[in-house]
Amino acid sequence: MTTKKQKAKIFKALGDEKRIEILELIKDKEECACTLLEKLGLTQSGLSYHMKILCESGIVISRQEGKWTYYQISKNGVLKISMILFDMAGIK
């Protein structure tokens, strides 16, 4: 069962244009933070802020390799979001 707080984290993660842009960049493949910084024109702290929200929501997962962090969309996170939306809409 997903709590209201968990649902709010997911909707917060999806409720920002920059985070949507990040999701579009990592939808097909894992990306290094260095690549995301370059493509998004964000500062390190700006990217870190957005990635923290995305990771806490469960939509994105990360892994560390040396000094760089790599991000990808979590298939389990996407499934969870789908199930939440179906449940909210009363679809079984």
C-alpha positions as CSV (number, residue, x, y, z in Angstrom):
1,M,0.0,0.0,0.0
2,T,1.4,3.4,-1.0
3,T,1.0,6.1,1.6
4,K,-0.2,9.6,0.8
5,K,3.3,10.9,1.6
6,Q,4.8,8.5,-1.0
7,K,2.2,9.5,-3.6
8,A,3.0,13.2,-2.9
9,K,6.7,12.5,-3.5
10,I,5.9,10.9,-6.9
11,F,3.7,13.8,-8.0
12,K,6.2,16.3,-6.8
13,A,8.9,14.6,-8.9
14,L,6.7,14.7,-12.0
15,G,5.5,18.2,-11.3
16,D,8.5,20.1,-12.6
17,E,9.5,20.8,-16.2
18,K,13.2,20.4,-15.5
19,R,12.6,17.0,-14.0
20,I,10.5,16.0,-16.9
21,E,13.3,17.0,-19.2
22,I,15.7,14.8,-17.1
23,L,13.4,11.9,-17.5
24,E,13.2,12.4,-21.2
25,L,17.0,12.3,-21.4
26,I,17.3,9.0,-19.4
27,K,14.2,7.3,-20.8
28,D,16.1,5.0,-23.1
29,K,19.5,4.7,-21.4
30,E,21.5,5.3,-18.3
31,E,23.2,8.7,-18.3
32,C,26.2,10.1,-16.4
33,A,25.6,13.2,-14.2
34,C,28.3,14.9,-16.3
35,T,26.3,14.4,-19.5
36,L,23.1,15.6,-17.8
37,L,24.9,18.7,-16.6
38,E,26.1,19.5,-20.1
39,K,22.7,18.9,-21.8
40,L,20.6,20.7,-19.2
41,G,22.8,23.6,-18.4
42,L,22.4,23.2,-14.7
43,T,24.9,23.7,-11.9
44,Q,26.1,20.7,-10.0
45,S,23.9,21.7,-7.0
46,G,20.9,22.2,-9.3
47,L,21.2,18.8,-10.8
48,S,21.8,17.2,-7.4
49,Y,18.6,18.8,-6.1
50,H,16.4,17.5,-9.0
51,M,18.0,14.0,-8.9
52,K,17.4,13.7,-5.1
53,I,13.7,14.4,-5.7
54,L,13.6,11.9,-8.6
55,C,15.5,9.2,-6.6
56,E,13.5,9.7,-3.4
57,S,10.3,9.2,-5.4
58,G,11.5,5.9,-6.7
59,I,11.2,6.9,-10.4
60,V,15.0,7.1,-10.9
61,I,17.8,4.9,-9.6
62,S,21.4,5.7,-9.4
63,R,24.8,4.0,-9.2
64,Q,28.2,5.3,-8.4
65,E,31.2,4.7,-10.6
66,G,34.4,6.4,-9.4
67,K,33.6,10.1,-9.0
68,W,30.5,10.0,-11.2
69,T,26.9,9.0,-10.6
70,Y,24.9,7.3,-13.3
71,Y,21.1,7.6,-13.5
72,Q,18.4,5.6,-15.1
73,I,14.6,5.2,-14.9
74,S,13.5,2.5,-12.5
75,K,11.2,0.1,-14.2
76,N,9.7,-0.8,-10.8
77,G,9.2,2.9,-10.1
78,V,7.3,3.3,-13.3
79,L,5.2,0.2,-12.6
80,K,4.4,1.7,-9.1
81,I,3.3,5.0,-10.6
82,S,1.0,3.2,-13.1
83,M,-0.5,1.2,-10.3
84,I,-1.1,4.3,-8.2
85,L,-2.8,6.1,-11.1
86,F,-5.0,3.0,-11.9
87,D,-6.0,2.8,-8.3
88,M,-6.8,6.5,-8.1
89,A,-8.9,6.2,-11.2
90,G,-10.7,3.1,-9.9
91,I,-9.3,0.9,-12.7
92,K,-8.5,-2.7,-11.8
